[in-house]
Amino acid sequence: MTGILSGLGRVLLGALIVITAAQAANAQDRKLPYWASLASGDVLMRTGPERTFPAIWRYRRRDLPVQVIQIYGDWRKVKEVDGTEGWMLSTLMSAKRTAIVVGQSPAPMHAEPTDGSAVNWQAEPGVVGKMPSCEAGWCLFDVAGKKGYIRSDRIWGASPGESSEE
């Protein structure tokens, strides 16, 4: 009986891995350009879409937003917040939407998507947070559970005028 259960467990685990990989691949095959984030805390950006191309940057920060601008097999050409472009393996990227605060001063995170609403938090430039939705120039922004609405022009990770739900 133990042999049957362990064999069944392996089959179920294998099926789960195949389903998860298929979902990740489908999430990365969308209309260009699209937003993604780094799924790992160690990602190389390369000059071309193969491991033989030199690495130009090593990212050590999970969840950083990137904009996918080109697809070549399992590789994605991405643009990052400062405009740097390069290639990353799609398996190191996630469809999870994140954004990074830009500008020279803290960005207010409002209780409601209006300038006149209460400010719950201030997010410093460089802060990365989850971004589950955007509408009419405002995005819900979640930094480690501290949530608020932030103007879309104060973050990089949303397209101008974007309306989205994750």
JOTAUR-V643060 format. One line per field, one symbol per residue. ss: DSSP state (h for helix, s for strand, l for the rest). psi: psi as a letter, one per 40 degrees, with the letter a starting at -180 (. if undefined). burial: 1 if it has 24 or more other C-alpha atoms within 12 Angstrom, else 0. A space follows every 50 residues. Layout:
ss: ???
psi: ???
burial: ???
This chain:
ss: lhhhhhhhhhhhhhhhhhhhhhhhhhhhlllllsssssllllssssllll llllssssslllllssssssssllssssslllllssssshhhsslllsss slllllssssllllllllsssssllllssssssssllssssssllsssss shhhsslllllllssl
psi: dddddddddddddddddddddddddddegihiiiiaiheieghhhieifi eeiiheihhehiehiihheihgbeihhihideehiahihdeeiiehhiih hiaeiihhhidifideiihdihhihehhiigdiihfeihhhhhfehiihi hdeeiheiihehhih.
burial: 00000000000000000000000110111000011111100011110110 00000000100111111111100011111110001111111111111111 11000011111010000000011001111111111011111110001111 1111111110000000
